[in-house]
Amino acid sequence: MRLAIIGSGYVGLVSGACFSDFGHSVACVDLDEAKIKALEAGVMPIYEPGLDQLVERNVRDGRLAFSTDLKTSVAGADAVFIAVGTPSRRGDGHADLSYVYAAAADVARAATGPLVVVTKSTVPVGAGDEVERIVRESRPDLDIHVASNPEFLREGAAISDFKHPDRVVVGVESERARNVMAAIYRPLALNGLPMVFVARRTAEMIKYAANAFLATKITFINEIADLCEAAGANVQDVARGIGLDGRIGSKFLHAGPGYGGSCFPKDTVALVKTGHDFEAPLRIVETVVSVNDQRKRAMGRKIIAACGGAVRGKTIALLGLTFKPNTDDMREAPSLAIVQALLDAGARVRGYDPAGMEQARALMPEVDYAASAYDCVEGAHAVALLTEWDEFRALDLGRIKTLLAEPVLVDLRNVYPVGEAERYGLNYVSIGRPGAR
């Protein structure tokens, strides 16, 4: 089938590349000329393992193209996916849908025949209704249908998630939209993938409910970690003990400095705002948002406490700055609040990240950036591990001890076993585990 993807950011680019790898003819459209030129030259605007090879292969084989020309890309398409940003709206926290609605109007004006317009962007309940109103008022002469197809991609594993998802959720209000969407995802359905066809508003709610539930699991285990630390229990053993219960599951039960990224923070806030709009408050999600926001800065205070309660004039080394490994995404990363807490306490901060240094520099210009983990640690009065990149999982702790001005290691991801760091003479602090203070 012939598809157009409006927006070549994280979701649009990964989706377009994967759709083309299924055999569809895909045009990825973006207004950013520099981004399109870079993509045509094989330069990816994001860090995602395997994406550059996937794009290169499908461009070479003629199934994937990039353009700033929306009109030409949409003309003759069977379906157009809207994958533009929906950031939190300034002032009230609602999702800003202006980009979605503008794209819908542009797509309708460019359409030349029957078309299914698919909202891939994360949008609150009812947004699809407004998209449908826009496209039908813009082009009453055409048979245009609107579907919702939320994405569930994890940064760092997006290609695998797209090609081997747990399910594909599709919200439709017509048989034509259902048939077109079934044809698009037929390569996955052939392998027995569950295709969840629901009403459009239900699909929109599924996306928000899923993200809010996962954010709740993360926040829950973080609070349990605090209790374990105070009571002398081990949060990793607790997480395993409850995670083996099939009703709970083991995923998203890893204690850490709080969730971040492009989805959970803004989607939980947007869901809370939606609850207010419908006079159905989501008190659990409201608490999750509050607890997570407070936790990030609390991790800065945890580092300060590990340094004896004062860091003024001291250098603190931070390993890992992105919100998770295998991405360069700094949006809502815990490091942002942690760095600010350290700076407010008078510390000098030095940082290193395998992929996110450029993005980090733009957001945290006060930080000194190092060329490697060991360069970052040299001469520092403490080192804190913020993001569990693979290259931090087997650091030479003896060398770390030698390089540090003071032997303090704060492990906010519980990467190292309790007792291992102490054998090298390091004062080791982790989260929610006895004997690691």
C-alpha positions in Angstrom: 0.0 0.0 0.0 1.0 3.6 -0.4 1.4 5.4 2.9 2.4 8.9 4.0 3.7 9.7 7.5 3.4 13.3 8.6 6.2 14.1 11.0 9.6 12.5 10.9 10.4 12.6 14.6 10.8 9.5 16.8 7.4 7.9 16.2 7.1 9.0 12.5 10.5 7.9 11.4 10.5 4.5 13.2 7.0 3.8 12.0 7.8 4.8 8.4 11.0 2.8 8.3 9.2 -0.3 9.7 6.2 0.0 7.4 8.5 0.2 4.4 10.3 -2.8 5.6 7.0 -4.7 5.5 6.8 -3.8 1.8 4.7 -0.7 1.8 5.6 2.4 -0.2 6.2 5.1 2.4 6.9 8.8 2.2 8.0 10.5 5.5 7.1 14.2 5.4 8.5 16.9 7.6 8.5 20.7 7.4 12.1 20.8 8.7 14.2 21.0 5.5 17.5 20.4 7.4 16.1 17.2 8.9 14.9 16.0 5.5 18.2 16.7 3.9 20.0 14.9 6.7 17.7 11.9 6.3 18.3 11.8 2.6 22.0 11.8 3.4 21.5 8.9 5.8 22.0 11.0 9.0 19.4 10.1 11.6 18.0 12.9 13.8 17.7 10.5 16.8 19.8 7.8 18.3 17.9 4.5 18.0 19.9 1.2 17.6 19.5 -0.3 14.1 17.5 2.6 12.7 20.1 3.9 10.3 20.6 0.5 8.7 16.8 0.0 8.4 16.4 3.4 6.7 19.4 2.8 4.4 18.1 -0.5 3.2 14.6 0.7 2.4 15.7 3.9 0.7 18.0 1.9 -1.4 15.2 -0.5 -2.4 12.9 2.3 -3.3 10.3 1.8 -0.6 11.1 4.7 1.6 11.5 8.4 0.7 11.7 11.7 2.6 10.1 15.0 1.6 9.0 18.4 2.7 6.3 18.3 0.0 3.2 17.2 1.8 0.9 17.8 -1.1 2.8 15.4 -3.5 3.3 12.8 -0.7 -0.4 12.7 0.2 -1.8 12.6 -3.3 -2.8 9.1 -4.1 -2.0 7.6 -0.7 -4.2 4.9 0.8 -3.6 6.1 4.3 -1.8 9.0 6.0 -0.5 8.7 9.5 -0.2 11.9 11.6 2.8 11.5 13.9 3.5 15.1 15.0 4.3 16.2 18.5 1.7 16.7 21.2 3.7 18.5 23.9 2.2 19.7 27.2 0.4 22.9 26.6 1.9 25.8 28.5 -0.1 27.0 31.5 -2.5 24.1 32.0 -0.7 20.8 31.2 -3.2 19.6 28.6 -1.8 18.1 25.4 -1.2 20.7 22.8 -3.1 19.4 19.7 -2.5 22.3 17.4 0.1 20.4 15.4 -2.3 17.5 15.0 -5.2 19.6 13.8 -3.0 21.7 11.5 -1.6 18.5 9.9 -5.2 17.1 9.5 -6.2 20.2 7.6 -3.2 20.1 5.4 -3.7 16.4 4.6 -7.4 17.0 3.7 -6.5 19.8 1.3 -3.8 17.6 -0.3 -6.0 14.5 -0.7 -7.0 13.4 -4.2 -9.2 10.5 -3.5 -10.6 8.1 -0.8 -8.3 8.2 2.2 -7.9 7.0 5.8 -6.3 9.6 8.1 -4.7 7.8 11.0 -3.8 9.6 14.3 -0.5 8.0 15.4 0.3 10.9 17.8 -0.7 10.4 21.4 -3.9 12.4 21.8 -6.6 12.6 24.5 -10.1 11.1 24.2 -12.1 12.9 21.6 -9.2 14.3 19.5 -10.1 11.9 16.7 -13.6 13.4 16.6 -12.1 16.8 16.0 -9.8 15.5 13.3 -12.8 13.9 11.6 -14.6 17.2 11.7 -11.6 19.1 10.3 -11.0 16.8 7.4 -14.7 16.4 6.4 -15.3 20.2 6.5 -12.2 20.8 4.5 -13.0 18.2 1.9 -16.7 17.3 1.9 -16.2 16.0 -1.7 -14.0 13.1 -0.7 -14.6 9.8 1.2 -12.2 10.4 4.1 -12.2 8.2 7.2 -10.4 8.8 10.5 -8.7 6.1 12.6 -6.7 6.0 15.8 -3.5 3.8 16.0 -1.6 4.6 19.1 2.1 3.6 19.3 3.7 1.6 22.2 7.4 2.0 21.3 10.1 1.9 23.9 13.0 4.2 23.0 16.1 2.0 22.6 14.0 -1.0 21.4 11.6 0.7 19.0 12.2 -1.4 15.9 11.7 -4.6 17.8 8.6 -3.2 19.5 7.1 -2.2 16.1 7.9 -5.5 14.4 7.1 -7.8 17.4 4.5 -5.9 19.4 2.3 -7.4 22.1 -0.7 -6.1 20.2 -1.7 -3.5 17.7 -4.5 -1.2 18.8 -6.8 0.4 16.2 -9.7 2.6 16.8 -12.2 2.9 13.9 -15.7 4.1 13.3 -16.2 2.6 9.8 -15.8 -0.7 7.9 -13.6 1.0 5.3 -11.1 2.3 7.9 -11.0 -1.1 9.5 -10.3 -2.8 6.2 -7.5 -0.4 5.3 -5.9 -0.7 8.7 -6.1 -4.5 8.6 -4.4 -4.5 5.2 -1.6 -2.2 6.4 -0.9 -4.5 9.4 -1.4 -7.8 7.5 2.3 -8.7 7.6 2.0 -8.8 11.4 -1.4 -10.4 11.6 -0.1 -13.3 9.5 2.1 -14.2 12.5 -0.9 -14.4 14.8 -0.5 -10.9 16.3 -3.5 -9.7 18.3 -5.2 -6.9 16.3 -7.4 -5.0 18.8 -10.1 -3.2 16.9 -12.1 -0.9 19.1 -14.0 2.4 18.9 -11.8 5.4 18.3 -12.2 7.0 21.7 -11.4 3.6 23.3 -8.2 3.4 21.4 -7.2 6.9 22.5 -7.9 5.9 26.1 -6.0 2.7 25.9 -2.8 4.6 25.1 -3.1 6.9 28.1 -4.2 4.2 30.5 -1.3 2.0 29.5 1.3 4.7 30.0 -0.2 5.8 33.3 -0.3 2.2 34.6 3.4 1.7 33.8 4.3 5.0 35.4 2.4 3.9 38.4 4.4 0.6 38.6 7.6 2.5 38.5 6.5 5.0 41.2 5.2 2.2 43.4 8.5 0.3 43.4 10.4 3.5 44.0 8.3 4.2 47.2 8.7 0.5 48.2 12.5 1.0 47.8 12.4 4.0 50.2 10.6 1.8 52.8 13.0 -1.1 52.2 15.9 1.2 52.8 14.5 2.4 56.1 13.3 -1.0 57.3 16.3 -3.1 56.2 14.7 -5.1 53.4 16.0 -5.5 49.8 13.9 -3.9 47.1 15.3 -6.1 44.3 14.2 -9.2 46.2 10.9 -7.7 46.8 10.5 -6.8 43.2 11.3 -10.3 42.1 9.0 -11.8 44.7 6.0 -9.8 43.6 7.0 -9.8 39.9 6.8 -13.6 39.7 3.1 -13.2 40.5 1.4 -13.5 37.1 -1.1 -10.9 38.1 1.7 -8.3 38.6 4.5 -9.2 36.2 8.2 -8.3 36.6 8.5 -5.5 34.1 8.8 -1.8 35.3 9.6 -2.9 38.8 13.2 -1.6 38.9 13.8 1.0 41.5 15.6 4.1 40.3 15.6 7.9 40.2 12.1 8.3 38.7 10.6 8.0 35.2 11.3 10.5 32.4 11.3 10.7 28.7 8.9 12.0 26.1 5.8 9.9 27.1 5.2 9.1 30.7 5.6 12.6 32.2 3.4 14.5 29.7 0.9 11.6 29.2 0.2 11.2 32.9 -0.3 15.0 33.3 -2.6 15.0 30.2 -4.6 12.1 31.6 -5.1 13.9 34.9 -6.3 17.0 33.0 -8.7 14.9 30.9 -10.1 13.4 34.2 -10.7 16.9 35.4 -12.4 17.9 32.2 -14.8 14.9 32.5 -15.2 15.4 36.2 -13.7 11.9 36.8 -10.6 12.7 38.8 -7.7 10.2 38.6 -6.3 10.6 42.1 -3.9 7.7 41.8 -2.3 9.2 38.7 -2.3 12.6 40.3 -0.2 11.2 43.2 2.1 9.3 40.8 2.9 12.6 39.0 3.6 14.4 42.3 5.7 11.6 43.8 7.8 11.2 40.6 8.5 14.9 40.3 9.6 15.1 43.9 11.8 12.0 43.6 14.1 13.4 41.0 15.3 16.2 43.2 15.4 13.9 46.2 18.0 11.9 44.3 20.1 15.0 44.2 19.8 15.2 48.0 20.7 11.6 48.3 24.0 12.2 46.5 24.7 15.2 48.8 24.0 13.1 51.8 26.4 10.5 50.6 29.1 13.2 50.5 28.5 13.9 54.2 25.7 16.5 53.7 27.8 19.2 52.0 29.1 19.5 48.4 29.9 23.1 48.1 33.1 23.4 46.1 33.2 19.7 45.4 33.1 18.1 42.0 30.4 15.5 41.5 30.7 13.1 38.5 27.5 11.8 36.8 27.6 8.8 34.6 24.6 8.6 32.3 22.4 11.7 31.6 19.6 10.5 29.3 16.4 9.3 30.9 17.2 5.7 29.9 20.0 3.8 28.0 20.1 3.3 24.3 18.6 6.7 23.5 19.9 10.3 23.3 16.6 11.6 24.7 17.0 14.1 27.5 13.3 15.0 27.9 12.3 15.0 31.5 15.4 13.0 32.4 16.1 12.7 36.1 19.5 14.1 35.5 18.0 17.6 34.9 16.6 17.9 38.4 19.6 16.1 40.0 22.1 18.5 38.4 20.0 21.5 39.5 19.9 20.2 43.1 23.7 19.8 43.1 24.3 23.2 41.5 22.0 24.8 44.1 24.1 23.2 46.8 27.3 24.7 45.4 28.7 21.7 43.7 30.6 21.6 40.4 29.1 18.9 38.2 30.8 16.9 35.5 28.9 14.5 33.3 29.4 11.8 30.7 26.8 10.0 28.5 27.5 7.6 25.6 24.9 9.2 23.3 23.2 12.2 24.9 26.0 14.7 25.3 24.9 17.1 22.6 21.4 17.2 23.9 22.6 17.5 27.5 24.8 20.4 26.7 21.9 22.4 25.3 19.9 21.8 28.5 22.6 21.9 31.1 25.4 24.3 29.9 26.7 24.6 33.5 27.9 21.0 33.5 31.5 20.1 32.4 31.4 17.3 29.9 34.0 14.5 29.8 35.1 12.3 27.0 34.7 9.0 28.8 33.5 7.5 32.1 37.0 7.5 33.6 37.7 11.1 32.5 34.5 12.1 34.1 35.4 10.4 37.4 39.0 11.7 37.7 39.5 14.0 40.6 35.8 14.0 41.5 34.7 13.9 45.2 31.9 11.4 44.3 30.5 9.6 41.3 26.8 8.9 40.8 25.5 6.3 38.2 22.2 7.8 36.8 21.6 5.7 33.7 22.4 2.0 33.3 24.2 2.1 30.0 25.9 -1.2 29.2 29.3 0.3 29.4 28.7 1.2 33.1 27.8 -2.3 34.1 31.4 -3.5 34.4 33.4 -0.5 35.4 36.9 -1.1 36.8 36.0 -0.2 40.4 39.6 -0.4 41.5 40.5 2.2 38.9 37.4 4.3 39.9 38.7 4.3 43.5 42.1 5.4 42.4 40.8 8.3 40.2 38.3 9.7 42.8 39.4 12.4 45.3 37.0 10.9 47.8 35.8 7.2 47.5 32.0 7.7 47.1 29.9 5.8 44.6 26.2 6.4 44.4 24.4 3.8 42.3 20.9 5.1 41.5 20.2 2.1 39.3 21.4 -0.7 41.6 23.8 -2.0 38.9 26.4 -3.4 41.3 25.8 -6.1 43.9 25.9 -5.0 47.5 29.4 -5.5 48.9 31.3 -5.5 45.6 32.2 -1.8 45.6 33.2 -2.0 49.3 35.8 -4.6 48.4 37.6 -1.9 46.4 37.4 0.6 49.2 34.5 2.6 47.9 31.7 4.0 50.1 28.8 2.6 48.2 25.2 4.0 48.2 22.3 2.4 46.3 18.5 2.4 46.4 16.4 0.2 48.7 19.0 -2.3 49.7 20.5 -3.1 53.2 24.2 -2.8 53.6 24.4 -0.2 50.8 24.4 3.2 52.5 
